[in-house]
Amino acid sequence: MAIPSAATAAKTAAQTYFRITLMRSAIGLPKKSSGVLAALGLHKRLRTVYHPVSPQTAGMVFAVKELVDVQEVDQALSKREMRELRRPESGFYVERRAGAERQ
């Protein structure tokens, strides 16, 4: 049984992610570019995926660097969390319900 080193423990504690957004389509580009985008999980424009920072992921991003926007973030967000961040404020709030006075 191997004991994890301090470097391994620090790496897992402070893991960062690539936030990758497909900005340009791969239409008309070589099949290799389309394959790399599919491997990253990017199929439609303006879709965002999160991948842990690794040499393999960095290599794939480098292969399609002209098509994607990449940011390094501390945590990955779920689809629901990303949708909630985009949702605008409702613009109103409920003071009381109409039927609440009668009871």
Biopython code that builds the backbone (N, CA, C, O; Angstrom):
import numpy as np
from Bio.PDB.StructureBuilder import StructureBuilder

atoms = [
    (1, "MET", "N", (0.841, -1.171, 0.000)),
    (1, "MET", "CA", (0.000, 0.000, 0.000)),
    (1, "MET", "C", (0.886, 1.235, 0.000)),
    (1, "MET", "O", (1.743, 1.399, 0.869)),
    (2, "ALA", "N", (0.675, 2.092, -0.973)),
    (2, "ALA", "CA", (1.494, 3.289, -1.100)),
    (2, "ALA", "C", (0.893, 4.428, -0.287)),
    (2, "ALA", "O", (-0.324, 4.610, -0.243)),
    (3, "ILE", "N", (1.757, 5.174, 0.341)),
    (3, "ILE", "CA", (1.328, 6.336, 1.108)),
    (3, "ILE", "C", (1.396, 7.544, 0.179)),
    (3, "ILE", "O", (2.430, 7.783, -0.444)),
    (4, "PRO", "N", (0.306, 8.312, 0.076)),
    (4, "PRO", "CA", (0.344, 9.473, -0.817)),
    (4, "PRO", "C", (1.337, 10.513, -0.326)),
    (4, "PRO", "O", (1.424, 10.802, 0.868)),
    (5, "SER", "N", (2.077, 11.063, -1.264)),
    (5, "SER", "CA", (3.067, 12.073, -0.903)),
    (5, "SER", "C", (2.385, 13.416, -0.669)),
    (5, "SER", "O", (1.202, 13.585, -0.965)),
    (6, "ALA", "N", (3.138, 14.357, -0.141)),
    (6, "ALA", "CA", (2.597, 15.689, 0.123)),
    (6, "ALA", "C", (2.229, 16.389, -1.181)),
    (6, "ALA", "O", (1.257, 17.143, -1.226)),
    (7, "ALA", "N", (2.999, 16.144, -2.240)),
    (7, "ALA", "CA", (2.705, 16.770, -3.533)),
    (7, "ALA", "C", (1.385, 16.251, -4.101)),
    (7, "ALA", "O", (0.604, 17.019, -4.662)),
    (8, "THR", "N", (1.137, 14.949, -3.956)),
    (8, "THR", "CA", (-0.109, 14.372, -4.442)),
    (8, "THR", "C", (-1.289, 14.904, -3.646)),
    (8, "THR", "O", (-2.334, 15.216, -4.217)),
    (9, "ALA", "N", (-1.133, 15.009, -2.335)),
    (9, "ALA", "CA", (-2.209, 15.524, -1.494)),
    (9, "ALA", "C", (-2.512, 16.981, -1.822)),
    (9, "ALA", "O", (-3.676, 17.380, -1.851)),
    (10, "ALA", "N", (-1.484, 17.772, -2.066)),
    (10, "ALA", "CA", (-1.691, 19.179, -2.410)),
    (10, "ALA", "C", (-2.352, 19.307, -3.774)),
    (10, "ALA", "O", (-3.166, 20.204, -3.993)),
    (11, "LYS", "N", (-2.003, 18.405, -4.696)),
    (11, "LYS", "CA", (-2.579, 18.459, -6.036)),
    (11, "LYS", "C", (-4.078, 18.173, -5.989)),
    (11, "LYS", "O", (-4.855, 18.858, -6.654)),
    (12, "THR", "N", (-4.494, 17.171, -5.213)),
    (12, "THR", "CA", (-5.910, 16.843, -5.148)),
    (12, "THR", "C", (-6.686, 17.884, -4.357)),
    (12, "THR", "O", (-7.861, 18.120, -4.638)),
    (13, "ALA", "N", (-6.044, 18.516, -3.364)),
    (13, "ALA", "CA", (-6.742, 19.515, -2.558)),
    (13, "ALA", "C", (-6.984, 20.794, -3.351)),
    (13, "ALA", "O", (-8.005, 21.453, -3.154)),
    (14, "ALA", "N", (-6.077, 21.150, -4.230)),
    (14, "ALA", "CA", (-6.193, 22.401, -4.980)),
    (14, "ALA", "C", (-6.343, 22.127, -6.467)),
    (14, "ALA", "O", (-5.669, 22.756, -7.283)),
    (15, "GLN", "N", (-7.222, 21.193, -6.830)),
    (15, "GLN", "CA", (-7.398, 20.853, -8.233)),
    (15, "GLN", "C", (-8.138, 21.977, -8.947)),
    (15, "GLN", "O", (-9.134, 22.501, -8.448)),
    (16, "THR", "N", (-7.639, 22.333, -10.107)),
    (16, "THR", "CA", (-8.279, 23.361, -10.912)),
    (16, "THR", "C", (-8.831, 22.727, -12.181)),
    (16, "THR", "O", (-8.489, 21.599, -12.536)),
    (17, "TYR", "N", (-9.682, 23.472, -12.846)),
    (17, "TYR", "CA", (-10.358, 22.967, -14.031)),
    (17, "TYR", "C", (-10.189, 23.948, -15.176)),
    (17, "TYR", "O", (-10.015, 25.149, -14.969)),
    (18, "PHE", "N", (-10.243, 23.408, -16.396)),
    (18, "PHE", "CA", (-10.343, 24.225, -17.588)),
    (18, "PHE", "C", (-11.828, 24.432, -17.865)),
    (18, "PHE", "O", (-12.592, 23.467, -17.910)),
    (19, "ARG", "N", (-12.235, 25.671, -18.050)),
    (19, "ARG", "CA", (-13.590, 25.988, -18.491)),
    (19, "ARG", "C", (-13.466, 26.267, -19.979)),
    (19, "ARG", "O", (-12.945, 27.309, -20.379)),
    (20, "ILE", "N", (-13.947, 25.330, -20.805)),
    (20, "ILE", "CA", (-13.738, 25.386, -22.249)),
    (20, "ILE", "C", (-15.074, 25.674, -22.928)),
    (20, "ILE", "O", (-16.047, 24.945, -22.733)),
    (21, "THR", "N", (-15.115, 26.737, -23.724)),
    (21, "THR", "CA", (-16.319, 27.127, -24.455)),
    (21, "THR", "C", (-16.008, 27.119, -25.943)),
    (21, "THR", "O", (-15.029, 27.722, -26.383)),
    (22, "LEU", "N", (-16.842, 26.435, -26.716)),
    (22, "LEU", "CA", (-16.668, 26.388, -28.166)),
    (22, "LEU", "C", (-17.190, 27.690, -28.770)),
    (22, "LEU", "O", (-18.386, 27.973, -28.702)),
    (23, "MET", "N", (-16.299, 28.475, -29.358)),
    (23, "MET", "CA", (-16.662, 29.779, -29.905)),
    (23, "MET", "C", (-16.886, 29.736, -31.419)),
    (23, "MET", "O", (-17.725, 30.469, -31.941)),
    (24, "ARG", "N", (-16.142, 28.886, -32.119)),
    (24, "ARG", "CA", (-16.246, 28.794, -33.573)),
    (24, "ARG", "C", (-16.535, 27.352, -33.955)),
    (24, "ARG", "O", (-16.071, 26.423, -33.294)),
    (25, "SER", "N", (-17.289, 27.169, -35.005)),
    (25, "SER", "CA", (-17.640, 25.848, -35.489)),
    (25, "SER", "C", (-16.460, 25.195, -36.206)),
    (25, "SER", "O", (-15.563, 25.881, -36.696)),
    (26, "ALA", "N", (-16.471, 23.869, -36.261)),
    (26, "ALA", "CA", (-15.418, 23.127, -36.945)),
    (26, "ALA", "C", (-15.810, 22.758, -38.376)),
    (26, "ALA", "O", (-15.156, 21.926, -39.004)),
    (27, "ILE", "N", (-16.865, 23.370, -38.886)),
    (27, "ILE", "CA", (-17.297, 23.089, -40.256)),
    (27, "ILE", "C", (-16.202, 23.520, -41.221)),
    (27, "ILE", "O", (-15.691, 24.637, -41.133)),
    (28, "GLY", "N", (-15.846, 22.632, -42.139)),
    (28, "GLY", "CA", (-14.830, 22.933, -43.138)),
    (28, "GLY", "C", (-13.412, 22.678, -42.672)),
    (28, "GLY", "O", (-12.471, 22.854, -43.446)),
    (29, "LEU", "N", (-13.236, 22.273, -41.441)),
    (29, "LEU", "CA", (-11.900, 21.982, -40.925)),
    (29, "LEU", "C", (-11.620, 20.489, -41.042)),
    (29, "LEU", "O", (-12.548, 19.705, -41.239)),
    (30, "PRO", "N", (-10.367, 20.085, -40.926)),
    (30, "PRO", "CA", (-10.050, 18.658, -41.002)),
    (30, "PRO", "C", (-10.778, 17.845, -39.929)),
    (30, "PRO", "O", (-11.153, 18.370, -38.881)),
    (31, "LYS", "N", (-10.967, 16.566, -40.212)),
    (31, "LYS", "CA", (-11.666, 15.670, -39.290)),
    (31, "LYS", "C", (-10.964, 15.588, -37.939)),
    (31, "LYS", "O", (-11.604, 15.314, -36.923)),
    (32, "LYS", "N", (-9.663, 15.823, -37.919)),
    (32, "LYS", "CA", (-8.924, 15.776, -36.661)),
    (32, "LYS", "C", (-9.455, 16.824, -35.684)),
    (32, "LYS", "O", (-9.596, 16.548, -34.493)),
    (33, "SER", "N", (-9.747, 18.016, -36.182)),
    (33, "SER", "CA", (-10.287, 19.078, -35.323)),
    (33, "SER", "C", (-11.653, 18.691, -34.778)),
    (33, "SER", "O", (-11.939, 18.904, -33.599)),
    (34, "SER", "N", (-12.493, 18.126, -35.627)),
    (34, "SER", "CA", (-13.813, 17.684, -35.180)),
    (34, "SER", "C", (-13.697, 16.575, -34.150)),
    (34, "SER", "O", (-14.462, 16.531, -33.187)),
    (35, "GLY", "N", (-12.740, 15.678, -34.351)),
    (35, "GLY", "CA", (-12.527, 14.594, -33.400)),
    (35, "GLY", "C", (-12.057, 15.092, -32.048)),
    (35, "GLY", "O", (-12.487, 14.584, -31.012)),
    (36, "VAL", "N", (-11.181, 16.079, -32.050)),
    (36, "VAL", "CA", (-10.696, 16.646, -30.788)),
    (36, "VAL", "C", (-11.841, 17.324, -30.049)),
    (36, "VAL", "O", (-11.969, 17.174, -28.834)),
    (37, "LEU", "N", (-12.672, 18.068, -30.770)),
    (37, "LEU", "CA", (-13.814, 18.724, -30.131)),
    (37, "LEU", "C", (-14.790, 17.699, -29.561)),
    (37, "LEU", "O", (-15.334, 17.895, -28.475)),
    (38, "ALA", "N", (-15.010, 16.610, -30.290)),
    (38, "ALA", "CA", (-15.891, 15.557, -29.784)),
    (38, "ALA", "C", (-15.298, 14.907, -28.538)),
    (38, "ALA", "O", (-16.027, 14.586, -27.599)),
    (39, "ALA", "N", (-13.979, 14.712, -28.524)),
    (39, "ALA", "CA", (-13.329, 14.128, -27.349)),
    (39, "ALA", "C", (-13.438, 15.051, -26.139)),
    (39, "ALA", "O", (-13.506, 14.582, -25.003)),
    (40, "LEU", "N", (-13.456, 16.354, -26.379)),
    (40, "LEU", "CA", (-13.635, 17.314, -25.288)),
    (40, "LEU", "C", (-15.095, 17.424, -24.858)),
    (40, "LEU", "O", (-15.388, 17.982, -23.800)),
    (41, "GLY", "N", (-16.007, 16.900, -25.664)),
    (41, "GLY", "CA", (-17.427, 16.971, -25.330)),
    (41, "GLY", "C", (-18.100, 18.226, -25.847)),
    (41, "GLY", "O", (-19.154, 18.619, -25.347)),
    (42, "LEU", "N", (-17.498, 18.859, -26.847)),
    (42, "LEU", "CA", (-18.045, 20.088, -27.422)),
    (42, "LEU", "C", (-18.661, 19.770, -28.775)),
    (42, "LEU", "O", (-17.950, 19.429, -29.720)),
    (43, "HIS", "N", (-19.978, 19.881, -28.870)),
    (43, "HIS", "CA", (-20.668, 19.546, -30.105)),
    (43, "HIS", "C", (-21.377, 20.745, -30.722)),
    (43, "HIS", "O", (-21.592, 20.773, -31.934)),
    (44, "LYS", "N", (-21.742, 21.734, -29.913)),
    (44, "LYS", "CA", (-22.452, 22.912, -30.408)),
    (44, "LYS", "C", (-21.724, 24.174, -29.981)),
    (44, "LYS", "O", (-21.031, 24.196, -28.963)),
    (45, "ARG", "N", (-21.893, 25.225, -30.777)),
    (45, "ARG", "CA", (-21.274, 26.508, -30.438)),
    (45, "ARG", "C", (-21.823, 27.041, -29.123)),
    (45, "ARG", "O", (-22.976, 26.802, -28.763)),
    (46, "LEU", "N", (-20.960, 27.772, -28.416)),
    (46, "LEU", "CA", (-21.278, 28.436, -27.159)),
    (46, "LEU", "C", (-21.644, 27.468, -26.039)),
    (46, "LEU", "O", (-22.237, 27.878, -25.042)),
    (47, "ARG", "N", (-21.302, 26.200, -26.186)),
    (47, "ARG", "CA", (-21.469, 25.237, -25.106)),
    (47, "ARG", "C", (-20.205, 25.240, -24.271)),
    (47, "ARG", "O", (-19.110, 25.440, -24.797)),
    (48, "THR", "N", (-20.350, 25.020, -22.976)),
    (48, "THR", "CA", (-19.229, 25.058, -22.047)),
    (48, "THR", "C", (-19.102, 23.720, -21.344)),
    (48, "THR", "O", (-20.095, 23.138, -20.908)),
    (49, "VAL", "N", (-17.871, 23.236, -21.238)),
    (49, "VAL", "CA", (-17.574, 22.016, -20.491)),
    (49, "VAL", "C", (-16.422, 22.302, -19.537)),
    (49, "VAL", "O", (-15.653, 23.243, -19.734)),
    (50, "TYR", "N", (-16.318, 21.483, -18.513)),
    (50, "TYR", "CA", (-15.235, 21.597, -17.539)),
    (50, "TYR", "C", (-14.429, 20.310, -17.567)),
    (50, "TYR", "O", (-14.991, 19.214, -17.558)),
    (51, "HIS", "N", (-13.101, 20.448, -17.601)),
    (51, "HIS", "CA", (-12.195, 19.308, -17.552)),
    (51, "HIS", "C", (-11.097, 19.607, -16.546)),
    (51, "HIS", "O", (-10.632, 20.744, -16.460)),
    (52, "PRO", "N", (-10.671, 18.597, -15.778)),
    (52, "PRO", "CA", (-9.546, 18.824, -14.859)),
    (52, "PRO", "C", (-8.288, 19.192, -15.636)),
    (52, "PRO", "O", (-8.073, 18.723, -16.754)),
    (53, "VAL", "N", (-7.472, 20.026, -15.035)),
    (53, "VAL", "CA", (-6.218, 20.429, -15.677)),
    (53, "VAL", "C", (-5.292, 19.225, -15.715)),
    (53, "VAL", "O", (-4.953, 18.653, -14.679)),
    (54, "SER", "N", (-4.890, 18.848, -16.916)),
    (54, "SER", "CA", (-3.964, 17.731, -17.110)),
    (54, "SER", "C", (-3.218, 17.963, -18.417)),
    (54, "SER", "O", (-3.674, 18.737, -19.260)),
    (55, "PRO", "N", (-2.082, 17.305, -18.595)),
    (55, "PRO", "CA", (-1.349, 17.464, -19.859)),
    (55, "PRO", "C", (-2.155, 17.003, -21.075)),
    (55, "PRO", "O", (-2.043, 17.594, -22.149)),
    (56, "GLN", "N", (-2.965, 15.954, -20.916)),
    (56, "GLN", "CA", (-3.761, 15.455, -22.034)),
    (56, "GLN", "C", (-4.812, 16.483, -22.454)),
    (56, "GLN", "O", (-5.001, 16.742, -23.642)),
    (57, "THR", "N", (-5.485, 17.059, -21.474)),
    (57, "THR", "CA", (-6.499, 18.066, -21.783)),
    (57, "THR", "C", (-5.862, 19.310, -22.382)),
    (57, "THR", "O", (-6.403, 19.901, -23.317)),
    (58, "ALA", "N", (-4.719, 19.705, -21.848)),
    (58, "ALA", "CA", (-4.021, 20.878, -22.381)),
    (58, "ALA", "C", (-3.611, 20.647, -23.833)),
    (58, "ALA", "O", (-3.673, 21.570, -24.645)),
    (59, "GLY", "N", (-3.194, 19.431, -24.165)),
    (59, "GLY", "CA", (-2.830, 19.113, -25.543)),
    (59, "GLY", "C", (-4.018, 19.185, -26.480)),
    (59, "GLY", "O", (-3.901, 19.680, -27.601)),
    (60, "MET", "N", (-5.179, 18.686, -26.019)),
    (60, "MET", "CA", (-6.377, 18.757, -26.856)),
    (60, "MET", "C", (-6.811, 20.210, -27.055)),
    (60, "MET", "O", (-7.204, 20.600, -28.154)),
    (61, "VAL", "N", (-6.739, 21.004, -25.992)),
    (61, "VAL", "CA", (-7.100, 22.421, -26.108)),
    (61, "VAL", "C", (-6.148, 23.124, -27.061)),
    (61, "VAL", "O", (-6.574, 23.957, -27.862)),
    (62, "PHE", "N", (-4.874, 22.800, -26.982)),
    (62, "PHE", "CA", (-3.882, 23.418, -27.865)),
    (62, "PHE", "C", (-4.159, 23.083, -29.326)),
    (62, "PHE", "O", (-3.895, 23.902, -30.207)),
    (63, "ALA", "N", (-4.689, 21.882, -29.598)),
    (63, "ALA", "CA", (-4.964, 21.470, -30.976)),
    (63, "ALA", "C", (-6.108, 22.271, -31.596)),
    (63, "ALA", "O", (-6.165, 22.423, -32.816)),
    (64, "VAL", "N", (-7.018, 22.782, -30.766)),
    (64, "VAL", "CA", (-8.166, 23.535, -31.287)),
    (64, "VAL", "C", (-8.228, 24.936, -30.668)),
    (64, "VAL", "O", (-9.312, 25.481, -30.462)),
    (65, "LYS", "N", (-7.079, 25.501, -30.380)),
    (65, "LYS", "CA", (-7.010, 26.779, -29.648)),
    (65, "LYS", "C", (-7.692, 27.921, -30.375)),
    (65, "LYS", "O", (-8.120, 28.880, -29.732)),
    (66, "GLU", "N", (-7.809, 27.853, -31.702)),
    (66, "GLU", "CA", (-8.446, 28.924, -32.451)),
    (66, "GLU", "C", (-9.966, 28.860, -32.358)),
    (66, "GLU", "O", (-10.647, 29.836, -32.673)),
    (67, "LEU", "N", (-10.498, 27.729, -31.934)),
    (67, "LEU", "CA", (-11.947, 27.525, -31.922)),
    (67, "LEU", "C", (-12.569, 27.690, -30.548)),
    (67, "LEU", "O", (-13.784, 27.856, -30.440)),
    (68, "VAL", "N", (-11.766, 27.647, -29.497)),
    (68, "VAL", "CA", (-12.306, 27.609, -28.138)),
    (68, "VAL", "C", (-11.811, 28.786, -27.311)),
    (68, "VAL", "O", (-10.799, 29.412, -27.624)),
    (69, "ASP", "N", (-12.557, 29.068, -26.243)),
    (69, "ASP", "CA", (-12.156, 30.041, -25.232)),
    (69, "ASP", "C", (-11.899, 29.244, -23.960)),
    (69, "ASP", "O", (-12.758, 28.479, -23.521)),
    (70, "VAL", "N", (-10.724, 29.418, -23.367)),
    (70, "VAL", "CA", (-10.330, 28.618, -22.208)),
    (70, "VAL", "C", (-10.041, 29.533, -21.033)),
    (70, "VAL", "O", (-9.346, 30.540, -21.162)),
    (71, "GLN", "N", (-10.589, 29.161, -19.886)),
    (71, "GLN", "CA", (-10.305, 29.848, -18.635)),
    (71, "GLN", "C", (-9.985, 28.789, -17.594)),
    (71, "GLN", "O", (-10.507, 27.676, -17.653)),
    (72, "GLU", "N", (-9.137, 29.130, -16.649)),
    (72, "GLU", "CA", (-8.814, 28.214, -15.564)),
    (72, "GLU", "C", (-9.611, 28.640, -14.339)),
    (72, "GLU", "O", (-9.505, 29.779, -13.884)),
    (73, "VAL", "N", (-10.416, 27.714, -13.804)),
    (73, "VAL", "CA", (-11.282, 28.015, -12.663)),
    (73, "VAL", "C", (-10.997, 27.038, -11.534)),
    (73, "VAL", "O", (-10.395, 25.986, -11.745)),
    (74, "ASP", "N", (-11.436, 27.398, -10.330)),
    (74, "ASP", "CA", (-11.170, 26.575, -9.156)),
    (74, "ASP", "C", (-12.137, 25.413, -9.010)),
    (74, "ASP", "O", (-11.768, 24.368, -8.473)),
    (75, "GLN", "N", (-13.374, 25.575, -9.482)),
    (75, "GLN", "CA", (-14.334, 24.485, -9.350)),
    (75, "GLN", "C", (-15.184, 24.383, -10.604)),
    (75, "GLN", "O", (-15.422, 25.373, -11.295)),
    (76, "ALA", "N", (-15.635, 23.177, -10.883)),
    (76, "ALA", "CA", (-16.487, 22.944, -12.041)),
    (76, "ALA", "C", (-17.936, 23.163, -11.632)),
    (76, "ALA", "O", (-18.342, 22.773, -10.537)),
    (77, "LEU", "N", (-18.708, 23.779, -12.501)),
    (77, "LEU", "CA", (-20.121, 24.017, -12.243)),
    (77, "LEU", "C", (-20.955, 23.008, -13.015)),
    (77, "LEU", "O", (-20.582, 22.593, -14.112)),
    (78, "SER", "N", (-22.079, 22.617, -12.440)),
    (78, "SER", "CA", (-22.993, 21.729, -13.140)),
    (78, "SER", "C", (-23.814, 22.548, -14.135)),
    (78, "SER", "O", (-23.768, 23.778, -14.118)),
    (79, "LYS", "N", (-24.556, 21.872, -14.992)),
    (79, "LYS", "CA", (-25.394, 22.575, -15.962)),
    (79, "LYS", "C", (-26.440, 23.422, -15.247)),
    (79, "LYS", "O", (-26.737, 24.537, -15.675)),
    (80, "ARG", "N", (-26.988, 22.904, -14.178)),
    (80, "ARG", "CA", (-27.999, 23.641, -13.418)),
    (80, "ARG", "C", (-27.401, 24.904, -12.804)),
    (80, "ARG", "O", (-28.028, 25.962, -12.833)),
    (81, "GLU", "N", (-26.197, 24.802, -12.251)),
    (81, "GLU", "CA", (-25.545, 25.965, -11.648)),
    (81, "GLU", "C", (-25.225, 27.027, -12.701)),
    (81, "GLU", "O", (-25.382, 28.220, -12.442)),
    (82, "MET", "N", (-24.780, 26.604, -13.883)),
    (82, "MET", "CA", (-24.501, 27.569, -14.949)),
    (82, "MET", "C", (-25.783, 28.274, -15.393)),
    (82, "MET", "O", (-25.767, 29.475, -15.662)),
    (83, "ARG", "N", (-26.890, 27.536, -15.471)),
    (83, "ARG", "CA", (-28.166, 28.121, -15.865)),
    (83, "ARG", "C", (-28.632, 29.137, -14.822)),
    (83, "ARG", "O", (-29.139, 30.201, -15.179)),
    (84, "GLU", "N", (-28.467, 28.819, -13.542)),
    (84, "GLU", "CA", (-28.865, 29.744, -12.482)),
    (84, "GLU", "C", (-28.035, 31.026, -12.513)),
    (84, "GLU", "O", (-28.556, 32.102, -12.218)),
    (85, "LEU", "N", (-26.765, 30.930, -12.861)),
    (85, "LEU", "CA", (-25.931, 32.124, -12.946)),
    (85, "LEU", "C", (-26.362, 33.041, -14.087)),
    (85, "LEU", "O", (-26.217, 34.259, -13.987)),
    (86, "ARG", "N", (-26.888, 32.472, -15.165)),
    (86, "ARG", "CA", (-27.330, 33.267, -16.314)),
    (86, "ARG", "C", (-28.720, 33.865, -16.112)),
    (86, "ARG", "O", (-29.081, 34.834, -16.779)),
    (87, "ARG", "N", (-29.494, 33.295, -15.202)),
    (87, "ARG", "CA", (-30.874, 33.734, -15.016)),
    (87, "ARG", "C", (-30.914, 35.155, -14.457)),
    (87, "ARG", "O", (-30.254, 35.442, -13.459)),
    (88, "PRO", "N", (-31.678, 36.047, -15.087)),
    (88, "PRO", "CA", (-31.763, 37.419, -14.572)),
    (88, "PRO", "C", (-32.647, 37.479, -13.331)),
    (88, "PRO", "O", (-33.407, 36.553, -13.047)),
    (89, "GLU", "N", (-32.534, 38.585, -12.598)),
    (89, "GLU", "CA", (-33.404, 38.804, -11.447)),
    (89, "GLU", "C", (-34.844, 38.918, -11.933)),
    (89, "GLU", "O", (-35.085, 39.372, -13.052)),
    (90, "SER", "N", (-35.800, 38.511, -11.106)),
    (90, "SER", "CA", (-37.200, 38.520, -11.528)),
    (90, "SER", "C", (-37.750, 39.931, -11.687)),
    (90, "SER", "O", (-38.678, 40.135, -12.470)),
    (91, "GLY", "N", (-37.206, 40.915, -10.965)),
    (91, "GLY", "CA", (-37.677, 42.284, -11.094)),
    (91, "GLY", "C", (-38.810, 42.614, -10.139)),
    (91, "GLY", "O", (-39.273, 43.754, -10.104)),
    (92, "PHE", "N", (-39.263, 41.642, -9.366)),
    (92, "PHE", "CA", (-40.322, 41.891, -8.391)),
    (92, "PHE", "C", (-40.158, 40.905, -7.243)),
    (92, "PHE", "O", (-39.397, 39.943, -7.340)),
    (93, "TYR", "N", (-40.873, 41.153, -6.167)),
    (93, "TYR", "CA", (-40.911, 40.207, -5.062)),
    (93, "TYR", "C", (-42.323, 40.194, -4.497)),
    (93, "TYR", "O", (-43.058, 41.171, -4.648)),
    (94, "VAL", "N", (-42.710, 39.105, -3.851)),
    (94, "VAL", "CA", (-44.055, 38.934, -3.330)),
    (94, "VAL", "C", (-44.063, 39.377, -1.873)),
    (94, "VAL", "O", (-43.343, 38.812, -1.050)),
    (95, "GLU", "N", (-44.877, 40.393, -1.546)),
    (95, "GLU", "CA", (-44.989, 40.841, -0.161)),
    (95, "GLU", "C", (-45.885, 39.906, 0.623)),
    (95, "GLU", "O", (-45.539, 39.488, 1.728)),
    (96, "ARG", "N", (-47.034, 39.577, 0.058)),
    (96, "ARG", "CA", (-47.934, 38.623, 0.706)),
    (96, "ARG", "C", (-48.851, 38.036, -0.361)),
    (96, "ARG", "O", (-49.021, 38.612, -1.436)),
    (97, "ARG", "N", (-49.417, 36.926, -0.062)),
    (97, "ARG", "CA", (-50.339, 36.262, -0.980)),
    (97, "ARG", "C", (-51.733, 36.869, -0.836)),
    (97, "ARG", "O", (-52.086, 37.373, 0.230)),
    (98, "ALA", "N", (-52.516, 36.822, -1.896)),
    (98, "ALA", "CA", (-53.850, 37.424, -1.884)),
    (98, "ALA", "C", (-54.775, 36.712, -0.897)),
    (98, "ALA", "O", (-55.569, 37.375, -0.231)),
    (99, "GLY", "N", (-54.700, 35.420, -0.784)),
    (99, "GLY", "CA", (-55.581, 34.672, 0.113)),
    (99, "GLY", "C", (-55.088, 34.615, 1.544)),
    (99, "GLY", "O", (-55.762, 34.031, 2.392)),
    (100, "ALA", "N", (-53.941, 35.197, 1.847)),
    (100, "ALA", "CA", (-53.366, 35.111, 3.187)),
    (100, "ALA", "C", (-54.124, 35.967, 4.198)),
    (100, "ALA", "O", (-54.045, 35.682, 5.393)),
    (101, "GLU", "N", (-54.862, 37.012, 3.775)),
    (101, "GLU", "CA", (-55.582, 37.895, 4.695)),
    (101, "GLU", "C", (-56.795, 37.215, 5.306)),
    (101, "GLU", "O", (-57.122, 37.482, 6.463)),
    (102, "ARG", "N", (-57.460, 36.361, 4.581)),
    (102, "ARG", "CA", (-58.719, 35.753, 5.019)),
    (102, "ARG", "C", (-58.520, 34.717, 6.111)),
    (102, "ARG", "O", (-59.453, 34.454, 6.870)),
    (103, "GLN", "N", (-57.394, 34.146, 6.215)),
    (103, "GLN", "CA", (-57.204, 33.050, 7.165)),
    (103, "GLN", "C", (-56.815, 33.504, 8.497)),
    (103, "GLN", "O", (-56.622, 32.685, 9.396)),
]
sb = StructureBuilder()
sb.init_structure("model")
sb.init_model(0)
sb.init_chain("A")
sb.init_seg("    ")
for serial, (resi, resn, name, xyz) in enumerate(atoms, 1):
    if name == "N":
        sb.init_residue(resn, " ", resi, " ")
    sb.init_atom(name, np.array(xyz, "f"), 0.0, 1.0, " ", f" {name:<3s}", serial, name[0])
structure = sb.get_structure()
